[in-house]
Amino acid sequence: MSDKIKVLVVDDSAVVRQTLTEILDSDPDIEVIATAQDPYVAAERLKKAVPDVITLDVEMPGMDGITFLRKLMAQHPIPVVICSSLTTQGAQTTLQASEYGAVEIIEKSKMGAKQFLEESRIRICDVVKAAAQVKLHRRDFRKVEKKLTADAVMAKPKTKAMAETTGKVVLIGASTGGTEALRVYLEALPPDAPGMVIVQHMPEKFTTAFAQRLNNLCRV
């Protein structure tokens, strides 16, 4: 029993909490140790037992999930799987969740249907198992100033990009929880870095917002 992955389910919907609990508890390697309807109750649950993974809703009364996630990662990092609606309007919210340390996102818009949850049982359990393996550290949420246009702030590179063609590119692969490491790496690259192909595991409709943020932060 002690070797099981311990999960705290945080969601304002009683149906979602119950369904997720049933699904996760059905896996012999996972145990839901508590549920909470909002971040304040979740904080009380954390005083009694620290889970290996938290599944977290975004829209909740009192305190939203993004704020709770930020506080959690700054004080006591725990792998978090966000349950959110991945609509075009919500893409920025899910991007923010990833920036603050969420390791995976599950589409909550489909989670309302119990049939979908049952069909996604294996995937949901696999996501939680993968999240439990992610090593986290406390986050320093210093504000990143908005980047001006390239001609205003960037000097021309001293060397020409790809002055000598190699016929090769750099390939980068990042799995669950790798978005922050990818950002740190790309921000360090010079404007004349060689061509790159990047494969990042992330949900549908999330890639566009992530790419736009990288465009605002990186020189390459």
C-alpha positions in Angstrom: 0.0 0.0 0.0 2.8 2.4 0.9 4.3 2.0 -2.6 1.2 3.3 -4.4 1.2 6.7 -6.0 -0.8 9.0 -3.7 -3.1 11.5 -5.4 -5.1 14.5 -4.2 -8.0 15.4 -6.5 -9.0 19.1 -6.5 -12.1 20.0 -8.5 -15.3 22.0 -7.7 -17.4 19.4 -9.4 -18.5 16.5 -7.1 -19.1 14.4 -10.2 -15.6 14.9 -11.6 -14.1 14.3 -8.1 -16.0 11.0 -7.7 -15.3 9.8 -11.3 -11.6 10.6 -11.1 -11.3 8.9 -7.8 -13.0 5.8 -9.1 -10.8 5.7 -12.2 -7.5 6.3 -10.3 -8.3 3.9 -7.5 -9.0 1.2 -10.1 -5.3 1.2 -10.9 -3.4 -1.0 -8.5 -0.5 1.4 -8.5 -2.5 4.5 -7.6 -4.4 5.6 -4.5 -6.6 8.7 -4.0 -5.8 9.8 -0.5 -8.1 12.8 -0.5 -10.3 15.1 -2.5 -11.1 18.9 -2.2 -13.6 21.2 -3.8 -11.3 24.3 -3.8 -7.6 25.3 -3.1 -8.4 26.3 0.5 -9.7 22.8 1.3 -6.8 21.4 -0.6 -4.4 23.3 1.6 -6.0 21.8 4.7 -5.7 18.3 3.2 -1.9 18.9 2.5 -1.4 19.6 6.2 -2.4 16.1 7.0 -0.8 14.2 4.1 1.4 15.1 1.1 0.4 13.4 -2.1 2.8 12.4 -5.0 0.5 14.0 -7.5 -2.3 16.6 -7.5 -5.1 16.8 -10.2 -6.2 20.4 -10.3 -9.2 22.2 -11.7 -8.7 25.8 -13.0 -12.0 27.6 -12.4 -12.9 27.3 -8.7 -14.6 29.5 -6.2 -12.4 31.5 -3.8 -9.0 30.9 -5.5 -8.5 29.8 -9.1 -6.3 26.8 -9.8 -3.6 28.8 -11.6 -3.0 31.0 -8.5 -2.9 27.9 -6.3 -0.5 26.2 -8.6 1.8 29.2 -8.5 1.8 29.3 -4.7 2.3 25.6 -4.5 5.3 25.6 -6.8 6.9 28.5 -5.0 6.6 26.9 -1.6 6.1 23.1 -1.8 6.5 21.8 -5.3 4.3 18.8 -6.1 3.6 17.4 -9.6 0.3 18.8 -10.8 -1.9 17.5 -13.6 -4.3 20.3 -14.7 -7.9 19.5 -15.7 -8.9 22.4 -18.0 -11.0 23.2 -21.0 -8.6 23.5 -24.0 -10.5 25.9 -26.1 -8.9 28.6 -28.2 -9.7 31.2 -25.6 -8.3 29.0 -22.8 -5.0 28.3 -24.5 -3.3 31.2 -22.7 -4.5 29.8 -19.4 -3.1 26.4 -20.1 0.1 28.0 -21.3 0.3 29.8 -18.0 -0.3 26.6 -16.1 2.6 25.0 -17.8 4.8 28.1 -17.1 4.0 27.7 -13.4 4.9 24.1 -13.3 2.0 21.9 -14.4 3.4 18.7 -15.9 0.3 17.7 -18.0 -3.1 18.9 -19.0 -6.3 16.8 -19.4 -9.2 18.2 -21.4 -11.9 18.9 -18.9 -14.5 19.8 -21.5 -14.7 16.1 -22.4 -14.4 15.0 -18.8 -18.0 15.9 -18.1 -19.1 12.8 -20.0 -18.6 9.8 -17.9 -18.4 7.6 -21.0 -15.4 9.6 -22.1 -13.7 9.2 -18.8 -14.2 5.5 -18.8 -12.8 5.3 -22.3 -9.8 7.4 -21.2 -9.2 5.4 -18.0 -5.8 4.1 -19.2 -4.6 7.5 -20.4 -5.6 9.3 -17.2 -3.8 6.7 -15.0 -0.7 6.8 -17.3 -0.6 10.6 -17.0 -0.7 10.5 -13.2 2.0 7.8 -13.2 4.2 9.9 -15.5 3.6 13.0 -13.4 4.8 11.2 -10.3 8.2 10.6 -11.9 8.8 14.3 -12.6 11.4 16.0 -10.3 10.5 19.5 -9.4 12.2 22.4 -7.6 10.9 25.7 -6.2 10.0 28.3 -8.8 11.2 31.9 -8.8 8.4 33.8 -10.5 10.2 36.9 -11.4 8.4 39.0 -14.0 9.7 38.8 -17.5 9.6 42.1 -19.3 7.9 42.2 -22.6 10.4 42.0 -25.5 10.6 44.9 -27.9 11.0 44.5 -31.6 14.2 42.9 -32.7 15.6 46.0 -34.5 15.2 48.1 -31.3 17.0 45.9 -28.8 19.2 43.4 -30.7 22.5 44.1 -32.3 23.3 42.2 -35.5 25.2 39.0 -34.9 28.9 39.2 -35.5 28.9 36.0 -37.5 26.6 35.1 -40.4 24.0 32.4 -39.6 24.8 29.2 -41.4 27.7 30.7 -43.2 28.8 27.2 -44.1 26.0 24.8 -44.9 26.3 21.5 -43.0 23.1 19.7 -44.2 22.4 19.0 -40.6 19.9 20.3 -38.0 19.7 20.1 -34.2 16.9 17.8 -33.0 15.4 18.4 -29.5 12.9 16.2 -27.8 11.1 17.0 -24.6 8.5 14.9 -22.8 6.0 15.7 -20.1 7.1 18.6 -17.9 9.8 19.6 -20.3 8.4 23.0 -21.5 10.2 25.0 -18.9 13.6 23.3 -19.6 13.0 23.9 -23.3 12.4 27.6 -22.7 15.6 28.0 -20.6 17.6 26.3 -23.3 16.2 28.3 -26.2 16.5 31.6 -24.4 20.3 31.0 -24.1 20.8 30.5 -27.8 22.3 33.3 -30.0 20.4 34.7 -32.9 22.6 32.8 -35.4 22.0 29.4 -33.9 21.7 26.5 -36.5 18.4 25.2 -37.7 16.4 23.2 -35.1 13.5 20.7 -35.0 11.7 20.5 -31.7 9.3 17.8 -30.6 7.5 18.7 -27.4 4.8 16.5 -25.7 1.8 18.8 -25.1 -1.9 18.9 -25.6 -3.7 20.0 -28.7 -4.2 23.7 -29.1 -1.4 24.4 -26.6 1.5 24.5 -29.1 0.5 27.8 -30.8 0.4 29.8 -27.5 3.7 28.1 -26.4 5.4 29.0 -29.7 4.2 32.6 -29.5 5.6 32.9 -26.0 9.0 31.6 -27.1 8.9 34.1 -30.0 8.6 36.9 -27.4 11.4 35.5 -25.1 14.1 34.1 -27.4 16.6 35.7 -29.7 16.9 32.7 -32.0 
